[in-house]
Amino acid sequence: MPQVNIPDGLYEEIQKALCGEASPSDFIVQAVRDKLSFEGQKREFYQLTGSVRAGMIEQGLSEEDMLADFEMSRREREG
């Protein structure tokens, strides 16, 4: 199994934060899983926004065009 060296100060902070509720190892494993999930979501977000941007460019739309459209739509809903 791969080993990761955690700086002593950080390890002590983890132990203090846990107050005996979980082991530091379990905490670290869950933290890494959470971070990996976040990175996956971030990658998907960038892929989606990249697709939207490419579609806007393909249609000749600018960011200002989109913002103006959102503003007009908002005003129409408000009456």
OpenMM code with the backbone's topology and positions (N, CA, C; nanometers):
from openmm import Vec3, app, unit

residues = "MET PRO GLN VAL ASN ILE PRO ASP GLY LEU TYR GLU GLU ILE GLN LYS ALA LEU CYS GLY GLU ALA SER PRO SER ASP PHE ILE VAL GLN ALA VAL ARG ASP LYS LEU SER PHE GLU GLY GLN LYS ARG GLU PHE TYR GLN LEU THR GLY SER VAL ARG ALA GLY MET ILE GLU GLN GLY LEU SER GLU GLU ASP MET LEU ALA ASP PHE GLU MET SER ARG ARG GLU ARG GLU GLY".split()
positions = [
    Vec3(0.0846, -0.1179, 0.0000),
    Vec3(0.0000, 0.0000, 0.0000),
    Vec3(0.0894, 0.1246, 0.0000),
    Vec3(0.0586, 0.2239, -0.0835),
    Vec3(0.1387, 0.3471, -0.0862),
    Vec3(0.1325, 0.4195, 0.0489),
    Vec3(0.2384, 0.4849, 0.0810),
    Vec3(0.2469, 0.5620, 0.2045),
    Vec3(0.2553, 0.7100, 0.1711),
    Vec3(0.1912, 0.7919, 0.2544),
    Vec3(0.1970, 0.9369, 0.2383),
    Vec3(0.2473, 0.9951, 0.3691),
    Vec3(0.3428, 1.0840, 0.3598),
    Vec3(0.3947, 1.1489, 0.4801),
    Vec3(0.3142, 1.2759, 0.5076),
    Vec3(0.2536, 1.2786, 0.6256),
    Vec3(0.1760, 1.3950, 0.6689),
    Vec3(0.2650, 1.4735, 0.7655),
    Vec3(0.2828, 1.6027, 0.7428),
    Vec3(0.3632, 1.6809, 0.8368),
    Vec3(0.3075, 1.6680, 0.9792),
    Vec3(0.3979, 1.6608, 1.0759),
    Vec3(0.3570, 1.6403, 1.2150),
    Vec3(0.2532, 1.7426, 1.2614),
    Vec3(0.2751, 1.8682, 1.2268),
    Vec3(0.1813, 1.9727, 1.2703),
    Vec3(0.0412, 1.9510, 1.2159),
    Vec3(0.0317, 1.9119, 1.0904),
    Vec3(-0.0986, 1.8863, 1.0291),
    Vec3(-0.1645, 1.7645, 1.0931),
    Vec3(-0.0856, 1.6609, 1.1178),
    Vec3(-0.1387, 1.5401, 1.1801),
    Vec3(-0.1940, 1.5722, 1.3198),
    Vec3(-0.1239, 1.6565, 1.3929),
    Vec3(-0.1706, 1.6970, 1.5257),
    Vec3(-0.3014, 1.7757, 1.5158),
    Vec3(-0.3120, 1.8622, 1.4160),
    Vec3(-0.4368, 1.9367, 1.3959),
    Vec3(-0.5530, 1.8423, 1.3671),
    Vec3(-0.5278, 1.7409, 1.2862),
    Vec3(-0.6318, 1.6422, 1.2541),
    Vec3(-0.6746, 1.5704, 1.3812),
    Vec3(-0.5793, 1.5271, 1.4619),
    Vec3(-0.6126, 1.4565, 1.5855),
    Vec3(-0.6956, 1.5443, 1.6791),
    Vec3(-0.6601, 1.6711, 1.6905),
    Vec3(-0.7352, 1.7633, 1.7766),
    Vec3(-0.8769, 1.7830, 1.7247),
    Vec3(-0.8920, 1.7936, 1.5951),
    Vec3(-1.0231, 1.8192, 1.5352),
    Vec3(-1.1163, 1.6996, 1.5500),
    Vec3(-1.0608, 1.5801, 1.5527),
    Vec3(-1.1435, 1.4600, 1.5554),
    Vec3(-1.2035, 1.4308, 1.6924),
    Vec3(-1.1372, 1.4675, 1.7971),
    Vec3(-1.1863, 1.4428, 1.9333),
    Vec3(-1.2278, 1.2968, 1.9531),
    Vec3(-1.1536, 1.2029, 1.8993),
    Vec3(-1.1815, 1.0615, 1.9184),
    Vec3(-1.2961, 1.0063, 1.8368),
    Vec3(-1.3587, 1.0855, 1.7483),
    Vec3(-1.4735, 1.0396, 1.6709),
    Vec3(-1.4353, 0.9425, 1.5594),
    Vec3(-1.3197, 0.9607, 1.5018),
    Vec3(-1.2735, 0.8737, 1.3926),
    Vec3(-1.1222, 0.8703, 1.3989),
    Vec3(-1.0656, 0.7745, 1.3303),
    Vec3(-0.9195, 0.7685, 1.3286),
    Vec3(-0.8674, 0.8727, 1.2290),
    Vec3(-0.7473, 0.9227, 1.2544),
    Vec3(-0.6892, 1.0159, 1.1575),
    Vec3(-0.6804, 0.9557, 1.0172),
    Vec3(-0.6506, 0.8272, 1.0092),
    Vec3(-0.6418, 0.7625, 0.8779),
    Vec3(-0.7756, 0.7654, 0.8056),
    Vec3(-0.8839, 0.7340, 0.8774),
    Vec3(-1.0171, 0.7384, 0.8164),
    Vec3(-1.0515, 0.8798, 0.7709),
    Vec3(-1.0159, 0.9769, 0.8536),
    Vec3(-1.0417, 1.1169, 0.8198),
    Vec3(-0.9684, 1.1562, 0.6924),
    Vec3(-0.8427, 1.1186, 0.6833),
    Vec3(-0.7605, 1.1550, 0.5676),
    Vec3(-0.8129, 1.0866, 0.4419),
    Vec3(-0.8490, 0.9590, 0.4524),
    Vec3(-0.9030, 0.8869, 0.3372),
    Vec3(-1.0307, 0.9552, 0.2883),
    Vec3(-1.1199, 0.9922, 0.3796),
    Vec3(-1.2444, 1.0581, 0.3401),
    Vec3(-1.2164, 1.1962, 0.2802),
    Vec3(-1.1203, 1.2674, 0.3371),
    Vec3(-1.0851, 1.3995, 0.2833),
    Vec3(-1.0332, 1.3880, 0.1399),
    Vec3(-0.9520, 1.2868, 0.1139),
    Vec3(-0.8998, 1.2664, -0.0215),
    Vec3(-1.0128, 1.2289, -0.1156),
    Vec3(-1.1054, 1.1420, -0.0708),
    Vec3(-1.2206, 1.1071, -0.1550),
    Vec3(-1.3044, 1.2302, -0.1879),
    Vec3(-1.3285, 1.3139, -0.0865),
    Vec3(-1.4053, 1.4363, -0.1093),
    Vec3(-1.3355, 1.5265, -0.2107),
    Vec3(-1.2051, 1.5397, -0.1974),
    Vec3(-1.1281, 1.6240, -0.2894),
    Vec3(-1.1311, 1.5675, -0.4311),
    Vec3(-1.1189, 1.4359, -0.4440),
    Vec3(-1.1261, 1.3738, -0.5766),
    Vec3(-1.2630, 1.3952, -0.6403),
    Vec3(-1.3680, 1.3846, -0.5610),
    Vec3(-1.5033, 1.4084, -0.6109),
    Vec3(-1.5165, 1.5534, -0.6584),
    Vec3(-1.4660, 1.6463, -0.5775),
    Vec3(-1.4710, 1.7875, -0.6143),
    Vec3(-1.3948, 1.8133, -0.7443),
    Vec3(-1.2770, 1.7535, -0.7571),
    Vec3(-1.1974, 1.7726, -0.8788),
    Vec3(-1.2698, 1.7172, -1.0006),
    Vec3(-1.3403, 1.6047, -0.9840),
    Vec3(-1.4199, 1.5486, -1.0939),
    Vec3(-1.5320, 1.6418, -1.1338),
    Vec3(-1.5997, 1.6995, -1.0327),
    Vec3(-1.7080, 1.7945, -1.0608),
    Vec3(-1.6539, 1.9194, -1.1288),
    Vec3(-1.5385, 1.9642, -1.0842),
    Vec3(-1.4771, 2.0827, -1.1441),
    Vec3(-1.4409, 2.0563, -1.2897),
    Vec3(-1.3869, 1.9376, -1.3177),
    Vec3(-1.3515, 1.9009, -1.4554),
    Vec3(-1.4769, 1.8997, -1.5431),
    Vec3(-1.5864, 1.8409, -1.4927),
    Vec3(-1.7125, 1.8387, -1.5678),
    Vec3(-1.7641, 1.9806, -1.5923),
    Vec3(-1.7526, 2.0667, -1.4918),
    Vec3(-1.7963, 2.2058, -1.5057),
    Vec3(-1.7186, 2.2756, -1.6168),
    Vec3(-1.5865, 2.2576, -1.6166),
    Vec3(-1.5053, 2.3217, -1.7201),
    Vec3(-1.5358, 2.2656, -1.8586),
    Vec3(-1.5643, 2.1363, -1.8669),
    Vec3(-1.6008, 2.0787, -1.9958),
    Vec3(-1.7335, 2.1373, -2.0441),
    Vec3(-1.8298, 2.1485, -1.9534),
    Vec3(-1.9606, 2.2032, -1.9890),
    Vec3(-1.9498, 2.3496, -2.0305),
    Vec3(-1.8795, 2.4291, -1.9507),
    Vec3(-1.8680, 2.5707, -1.9846),
    Vec3(-1.7871, 2.5904, -2.1127),
    Vec3(-1.6905, 2.5022, -2.1358),
    Vec3(-1.6155, 2.5096, -2.2613),
    Vec3(-1.7056, 2.4815, -2.3805),
    Vec3(-1.7963, 2.3857, -2.3655),
    Vec3(-1.8917, 2.3551, -2.4722),
    Vec3(-1.9862, 2.4718, -2.4967),
    Vec3(-2.0324, 2.5329, -2.3882),
    Vec3(-2.1224, 2.6479, -2.4015),
    Vec3(-2.0498, 2.7625, -2.4706),
    Vec3(-1.9266, 2.7877, -2.4285),
    Vec3(-1.8486, 2.8959, -2.4907),
    Vec3(-1.8273, 2.8689, -2.6393),
    Vec3(-1.7950, 2.7452, -2.6738),
    Vec3(-1.7745, 2.7105, -2.8148),
    Vec3(-1.9036, 2.7324, -2.8936),
    Vec3(-2.0177, 2.6960, -2.8347),
    Vec3(-2.1465, 2.7172, -2.9011),
    Vec3(-2.1766, 2.8647, -2.9203),
    Vec3(-2.1430, 2.9446, -2.8182),
    Vec3(-2.1637, 3.0889, -2.8300),
    Vec3(-2.0792, 3.1468, -2.9435),
    Vec3(-1.9537, 3.1062, -2.9486),
    Vec3(-1.8633, 3.1560, -3.0532),
    Vec3(-1.9133, 3.1129, -3.1898),
    Vec3(-1.9567, 2.9874, -3.1982),
    Vec3(-2.0071, 2.9347, -3.3256),
    Vec3(-2.1277, 3.0149, -3.3747),
    Vec3(-2.2113, 3.0597, -3.2807),
    Vec3(-2.3309, 3.1360, -3.3167),
    Vec3(-2.3047, 3.2863, -3.3247),
    Vec3(-2.1807, 3.3260, -3.2973),
    Vec3(-2.1452, 3.4673, -3.3057),
    Vec3(-2.1956, 3.5495, -3.1886),
    Vec3(-2.2197, 3.4857, -3.0743),
    Vec3(-2.2693, 3.5563, -2.9561),
    Vec3(-2.1531, 3.5958, -2.8663),
    Vec3(-2.1678, 3.7109, -2.8030),
    Vec3(-2.0663, 3.7551, -2.7077),
    Vec3(-2.1218, 3.7400, -2.5661),
    Vec3(-2.0342, 3.7555, -2.4700),
    Vec3(-2.0775, 3.7517, -2.3299),
    Vec3(-2.1773, 3.8644, -2.3035),
    Vec3(-2.1527, 3.9795, -2.3626),
    Vec3(-2.2431, 4.0933, -2.3455),
    Vec3(-2.3820, 4.0618, -2.4006),
    Vec3(-2.3873, 3.9906, -2.5145),
    Vec3(-2.5157, 3.9496, -2.5721),
    Vec3(-2.5927, 3.8613, -2.4723),
    Vec3(-2.5212, 3.7664, -2.4140),
    Vec3(-2.5849, 3.6738, -2.3195),
    Vec3(-2.6340, 3.7474, -2.1953),
    Vec3(-2.5515, 3.8367, -2.1415),
    Vec3(-2.5916, 3.9115, -2.0227),
    Vec3(-2.7117, 4.0008, -2.0515),
    Vec3(-2.7135, 4.0626, -2.1683),
    Vec3(-2.8274, 4.1463, -2.2060),
    Vec3(-2.9537, 4.0623, -2.2179),
    Vec3(-2.9423, 3.9426, -2.2735),
    Vec3(-3.0567, 3.8526, -2.2854),
    Vec3(-3.1079, 3.8103, -2.1482),
    Vec3(-3.0167, 3.7776, -2.0567),
    Vec3(-3.0580, 3.7422, -1.9205),
    Vec3(-3.1289, 3.8584, -1.8530),
    Vec3(-3.0753, 3.9793, -1.8694),
    Vec3(-3.1351, 4.0975, -1.8082),
    Vec3(-3.2748, 4.1226, -1.8638),
    Vec3(-3.2911, 4.1109, -1.9951),
    Vec3(-3.4222, 4.1301, -2.0567),
    Vec3(-3.5203, 4.0245, -2.0049),
    Vec3(-3.4751, 3.9032, -1.9958),
    Vec3(-3.5597, 3.7943, -1.9460),
    Vec3(-3.6004, 3.8200, -1.8013),
    Vec3(-3.5074, 3.8662, -1.7194),
    Vec3(-3.5367, 3.8962, -1.5794),
    Vec3(-3.6414, 4.0061, -1.5680),
    Vec3(-3.6249, 4.1094, -1.6475),
    Vec3(-3.7208, 4.2212, -1.6431),
    Vec3(-3.8596, 4.1777, -1.6875),
    Vec3(-3.8673, 4.0898, -1.7883),
    Vec3(-3.9961, 4.0403, -1.8354),
    Vec3(-4.0678, 3.9595, -1.7268),
    Vec3(-3.9914, 3.8821, -1.6503),
    Vec3(-4.0518, 3.8043, -1.5411),
    Vec3(-4.1014, 3.8926, -1.4291),
    Vec3(-4.0290, 4.0017, -1.4030),
    Vec3(-4.0662, 4.0928, -1.2941),
    Vec3(-4.1893, 4.1757, -1.3316),
    Vec3(-4.2136, 4.1881, -1.4581),
    Vec3(-4.3318, 4.2587, -1.5054),
    Vec3(-4.3061, 4.3997, -1.5240),
] * unit.nanometer
topology = app.Topology()
chain = topology.addChain("A")
for resn in residues:
    res = topology.addResidue(resn, chain)
    for name in ("N", "CA", "C"):
        topology.addAtom(name, app.Element.getBySymbol(name[0]), res)
